[in-house]
Structure formats: C-alpha cells, structure tokens
Amino acid sequence: NIGVYAENEWDFKKLKVKTGIRLDKHSKLDDLIFSPRVNLLYDLNTSSQVRLTYAKGFRAPQIFDEDLHIEVTGAQAVRTVNDENLKEEISHSYGLSLDNSGFIGSWQSYFLIDAFYTDLKDQFVKEIHINDDGDAFLYRKNGSGANVYGVNLECKLAPTESTSITFGFTHQKSEYDEEEVVWEAESGNADSLVSTNNMLRTPDDYGYIIANWNPNHHWNLSVNGTFTGEMLVPHLMDIDTEYTIIENTENFFDLGAKVSYEFHIGNKVSMTSYVGIKNMFDKYQNNFDAGINRDAGYVYGPGLPRMIYFGVKLENIF
C-alpha cells in the first residue's frame, strides 16, 4: 500500500479548522482510494470546547495477520479464504463532542461527552463452507452494510496532588443493515437458519475505572476495573454440520488492585516490592467447552480468573 497525505489547519481564534486528504494505492485494488477528513474545534469559553469531526477510512480485501490464528474444532483446521469478488470495506465516521476542564470546588476535573456514528459500506462478513473432502473454510465476503453509533462519557478527577480518579462508560449499538447468516442447513430449510442483525462479540455497554493514590514517594495504591456488558457470541454445537447457535453472555466486572513500596539501596539502586490481585470478584467465564469436539473459539469475558501476584523490581536510578 502506497499513500500520500496532505493536511492544513486554519486558526480563526475561537474556531480551528483542520482538513486532510489521503490517497492510497493498494496492490489488491485497481483504483485509488480517496479518504478526506475534517475537524472543527470551537472554544465556547476558556474551559469548554465543542468538536465536530468527519473521517473516511477503508480496509483492503486482503488476508490479515489475525486470519493466521487457525481455529481448531475437533482436530479440524478452519481456514479463512477471501471471496474472489471481495471489495474494500469503507467507513464514514462522524463525531460530536463537548469537553470541559476546570475545578469542582478544590478538585481538578475534566469531563467529556462524545456522540459518534459510523456507517460501514460493504463490511466484511464470514461464511462457513465445507468442501467434498470435509475441510472447513471461512469465506470472507462483503455484507449489506452496518452502523455503529452511541454515546461515550469520560471523567477525570484529582481531589489532591496525590490522588486521581478516571472513569468512562460507553453505550452503543452495532447493527447490520440486513440480517447476516451465521449458520444455514445444507437443505436450505428456512426453519434451520441462524441469523442476526447484531454484530457478534460486541457489547452494547462497556466502561472502565482507574484510581491512584500516592501518599508519598514510597507508597502507591492503584485500583482498576473494566466492565463488559452482555453480548452475542457464536457457539459451534456440531462439528459435522457446523451447526452454530448464538449465545447471550452475562455482564462482567473485572476489578483489580495493586500496592507497591519503593525504597533506595544506597545511592544507585532502588527497589520496589508490590503485591496485587487481578479479577478480585472472580468474574470469569464458567461454561467453557471440553473434549475433542469443543468449540475452541467459544471464549469470552475477562482473560484471567482471580489471581494474586507479588514481586520485586530492582532499578538503577542512573
């Protein structure tokens, strides 16, 4: 892929306008891809500003690195193959945000509310196919289109110089323009069709929180958590027919904490000892498949169960 990018910015005091144009020539595409973008930033006052953005993007019809992570089901390899008529995926992204930085009493604060909308054209979808030899292939083809839209909230608070709290939450919808087929019986019976207009493995709600406390230069306490809302996940039930259902997962809140203490050994070496816990409430998937016919891709939620860890780190201060 060879690209050329040009950008210009106009400053009208309260209003700043930034525009950009990118041209790409990809080896898998015959035509040039034209991708414009524009960013308008307006200062409402000394502490608040509003931003309006638009950007076009594309994804070329190629085999990606993640396609090389072959998923094995019942000792059968499932390989990804691009459809011969696969076109590039195009996105049109719009955003409107308002942010404010200042003080709440004696607390330093920053707030952001961001509304976003992305229109996907010819988005990539995958269909399972079994050849006469019983080999399984995931064919990537173009879909009917999709939309992702929602609202994002972020807040940062600093009650003191030694304390900070950051949290954010996003509510979004991720939908196909038309229902996409997840599984279809070879007979073509409409009653044996599994389809959805929701994007899989994409929760509608998710968020995070990070808190830090440094009472002095020796001690540090940090707490961090991530929230993952319900989402739809495909679950392979029969390796012979590739019969797949759609499961609705539960909510997960993965909370962790860490305490560390730093001190110096002589004038040249510092040592930090720490102890922490990950996934404090053990919010972990409890319905993994087992056995040779398990669905190796039926994995969701936090990556680790509850885990306690500790360690020592030595550093040369020079």
C-alpha positions in Angstrom: 0.0 0.0 0.0 1.4 3.4 -1.1 -0.2 6.5 0.4 0.1 10.3 0.2 -1.4 12.5 2.9 -1.9 16.3 2.9 -3.1 18.4 5.8 -3.8 22.0 6.5 -5.1 23.9 9.6 -6.8 27.3 9.8 -6.9 29.2 13.1 -9.7 31.8 13.5 -9.1 32.4 17.2 -12.2 30.7 18.7 -12.6 28.4 15.7 -9.9 26.0 14.4 -10.4 24.0 11.2 -8.2 21.1 10.3 -8.7 19.3 7.0 -6.8 16.3 5.5 -6.8 14.3 2.3 -5.2 10.9 1.8 -4.8 9.0 -1.4 -3.9 5.3 -1.3 -3.0 2.8 -4.0 -3.3 -0.8 -2.7 -2.0 -3.8 -4.6 -5.3 -5.6 -4.2 -7.3 -2.7 -5.6 -7.4 -1.3 -9.2 -8.5 2.3 -8.3 -7.1 4.9 -6.0 -8.8 5.3 -2.6 -9.7 8.9 -1.7 -10.1 9.5 2.0 -11.0 13.0 3.2 -11.3 14.2 6.8 -12.2 17.4 8.6 -12.1 18.5 12.2 -13.8 21.7 13.6 -12.9 22.8 17.1 -14.8 25.8 18.7 -13.9 27.3 22.0 -17.1 28.1 23.9 -15.1 29.7 26.7 -11.7 29.3 28.5 -12.7 25.9 29.9 -15.1 24.3 27.4 -14.9 23.5 23.7 -17.0 21.6 21.2 -15.6 19.4 18.4 -17.2 18.2 15.2 -15.4 15.6 13.1 -15.7 13.5 9.9 -13.3 10.9 8.5 -13.5 8.3 5.8 -11.5 5.1 6.0 -11.0 1.8 4.2 -9.9 -1.7 4.8 -8.4 -3.6 1.8 -9.6 -7.1 0.7 -6.5 -8.9 1.9 -5.7 -11.7 4.3 -4.9 -10.2 7.7 -2.5 -11.4 10.4 -5.3 -12.5 12.7 -6.5 -14.9 10.0 -3.4 -16.9 10.6 -4.6 -17.9 14.1 -6.2 -21.0 12.9 -9.1 -22.1 15.0 -9.3 -25.9 15.5 -12.5 -27.7 16.3 -12.4 -31.5 16.7 -8.9 -31.6 15.3 -10.2 -29.9 12.1 -8.5 -26.7 10.8 -10.7 -23.8 9.8 -9.0 -21.6 7.3 -10.0 -18.1 6.1 -10.3 -17.5 2.3 -11.3 -14.3 0.6 -14.2 -14.4 -1.8 -12.9 -13.7 -5.4 -15.4 -10.7 -5.6 -14.4 -9.2 -2.3 -14.3 -5.4 -2.4 -12.7 -3.0 0.1 -14.6 -2.1 3.2 -15.4 1.7 3.5 -16.3 3.6 6.7 -17.7 7.1 7.1 -17.3 8.2 10.7 -18.9 11.3 12.3 -18.4 12.6 15.8 -19.7 15.4 18.0 -18.1 16.0 21.4 -18.2 18.6 24.3 -15.5 18.7 26.9 -14.8 20.9 30.0 -11.7 21.2 32.1 -11.7 23.2 35.4 -12.5 22.7 39.1 -15.3 21.3 41.2 -14.6 23.1 44.4 -10.9 22.4 45.0 -10.9 19.3 42.8 -9.4 19.5 39.3 -11.8 18.0 36.8 -12.2 17.0 33.2 -15.5 15.9 31.5 -16.1 14.7 28.0 -19.3 13.6 26.3 -18.9 12.3 22.8 -21.6 11.1 20.3 -20.4 9.0 17.4 -21.8 7.4 14.3 -20.0 5.1 11.8 -21.6 4.0 8.6 -19.9 0.9 7.1 -20.2 0.1 3.5 -19.5 -3.4 2.1 -18.4 -4.6 5.6 -16.5 -7.9 5.8 -18.5 -10.9 7.0 -17.6 -14.6 7.1 -19.5 -17.7 6.0 -18.6 -21.3 6.8 -18.3 -23.7 3.9 -17.4 -27.4 3.9 -15.9 -28.9 0.8 -16.3 -32.5 -0.5 -13.3 -33.6 1.5 -14.8 -32.3 4.7 -12.4 -29.4 5.0 -13.8 -26.3 6.6 -13.3 -22.8 5.2 -14.4 -19.4 6.4 -15.1 -17.3 3.3 -14.8 -13.6 3.8 -17.3 -11.7 1.6 -19.0 -8.2 1.6 -22.1 -7.6 3.7 -25.0 -5.4 3.1 -23.7 -2.6 5.3 -23.7 -1.8 9.0 -23.9 1.1 11.5 -22.2 1.6 14.8 -23.4 4.6 16.9 -23.6 5.6 20.5 -22.5 7.9 23.3 -19.3 7.9 25.3 -18.8 9.6 28.7 -15.4 10.2 30.4 -14.4 11.9 33.6 -11.1 12.7 35.3 -11.0 14.0 38.9 -8.0 15.0 41.0 -9.0 15.7 44.6 -5.4 16.2 45.7 -2.0 16.2 44.1 -1.6 12.6 45.3 -5.0 11.2 44.2 -6.6 10.8 40.8 -9.7 9.0 39.6 -10.6 8.3 35.9 -13.7 6.6 34.6 -15.6 6.2 31.4 -18.7 4.5 30.1 -19.9 3.8 26.5 -23.3 2.8 25.3 -23.6 1.9 21.6 -25.5 -0.2 19.1 -23.7 -2.2 16.4 -26.1 -3.4 13.7 -26.1 -4.8 10.2 -28.4 -3.2 7.6 -29.7 -6.7 6.9 -29.6 -9.9 9.0 -26.4 -11.8 8.4 -26.5 -15.6 8.3 -24.5 -17.3 11.0 -25.4 -20.9 10.0 -27.7 -22.4 7.4 -28.6 -26.1 6.9 -27.5 -27.7 3.6 -31.2 -28.4 2.9 -31.8 -24.7 2.8 -34.7 -25.0 5.1 -35.7 -21.6 6.4 -36.6 -23.1 9.7 -32.9 -24.2 10.1 -31.5 -20.7 9.6 -29.5 -18.9 12.3 -29.1 -15.2 11.6 -28.8 -11.9 13.4 -28.7 -8.2 12.6 -26.4 -7.5 15.6 -22.6 -7.6 15.4 -21.3 -10.6 17.4 -18.8 -10.3 20.2 -19.7 -6.6 20.5 -21.3 -5.5 23.8 -23.7 -2.5 23.9 -22.3 -1.3 27.2 -18.7 -1.2 28.5 -16.6 1.0 30.7 -13.6 1.4 33.0 -12.3 3.0 36.2 -8.8 3.8 37.3 -7.9 5.2 40.7 -4.4 6.1 42.0 -3.2 7.2 45.4 0.4 8.3 46.2 0.5 9.5 49.8 4.3 9.9 49.5 7.2 9.0 47.2 7.4 5.5 48.7 3.8 4.2 48.6 1.4 3.7 45.7 -2.0 2.2 45.7 -3.9 1.7 42.4 -7.3 0.2 41.6 -8.5 -0.5 38.1 -11.7 -2.1 36.8 -13.3 -2.9 33.4 -17.0 -3.5 32.8 -18.2 -5.6 29.8 -21.9 -5.8 29.2 -23.9 -8.5 27.6 -23.0 -9.5 24.1 -23.9 -12.2 21.5 -21.3 -14.9 20.9 -21.4 -17.7 18.3 -21.2 -21.2 19.7 -20.4 -24.2 17.5 -22.6 -27.2 18.5 -22.0 -29.9 15.9 -18.6 -30.2 14.1 -20.1 -32.4 11.3 -22.7 -29.9 10.2 -21.1 -26.8 11.6 -24.4 -26.1 13.4 -23.9 -22.9 15.3 -26.1 -21.1 17.7 -25.9 -17.6 19.2 -25.4 -17.3 23.0 -26.1 -14.2 25.1 -23.4 -13.7 27.7 -23.6 -12.3 31.1 -22.1 -9.0 32.4 -18.6 -9.0 33.7 -16.9 -6.5 36.1 -13.1 -7.2 36.3 -11.7 -5.4 39.3 -8.0 -5.4 40.4 -5.8 -3.7 42.9 -2.1 -3.2 43.5 0.0 -1.9 46.4 3.7 -1.0 45.9 6.5 0.3 48.1 9.7 1.8 46.7 12.9 2.5 48.7 16.6 3.1 47.8 19.5 0.8 48.4 22.5 3.0 48.7 22.7 5.9 46.2 22.4 4.0 43.0 19.8 1.3 43.2 16.1 1.5 44.0 13.9 -1.5 44.9 10.1 -1.7 44.5 8.1 -4.5 46.1 4.5 -5.0 45.2 1.5 -7.2 45.7 -1.8 -7.2 43.9 -4.9 -9.1 42.9 -6.5 -9.5 39.4 -10.2 -10.2 38.8 -10.9 -9.7 42.6 -14.5 -11.0 42.3 -13.6 -13.9 40.0 -15.9 -12.8 37.2 -14.9 -15.4 34.7 -16.5 -17.5 32.0 -17.8 -20.7 33.6 -19.1 -22.6 30.6 -16.1 -23.5 28.5 -16.5 -26.4 26.1 -14.5 -29.5 26.9 -13.4 -32.6 25.0 -12.1 -33.2 21.4 -15.3 -31.7 19.9 -15.1 -28.5 21.9 -15.5 -25.1 20.2 -12.1 -23.6 20.6 -13.5 -20.2 19.7 -16.2 -20.1 22.3 -14.2 -17.9 24.7 -15.4 -14.5 26.1 -15.1 -12.3 29.1 -12.0 -11.5 31.2 -8.8 -13.2 30.2 -7.9 -14.4 33.7 -9.7 -15.8 36.8 -8.9 -14.4 40.2 -5.1 -14.3 40.7 -2.9 -13.0 43.4 0.6 -11.9 42.5 3.7 -10.3 44.0 7.2 -9.3 43.0 10.3 -7.3 43.5 11.8 -4.9 40.9 15.4 -3.6 41.1 16.3 -0.5 39.1 19.5 1.5 38.7 18.5 5.1 39.3 21.0 6.3 36.7 
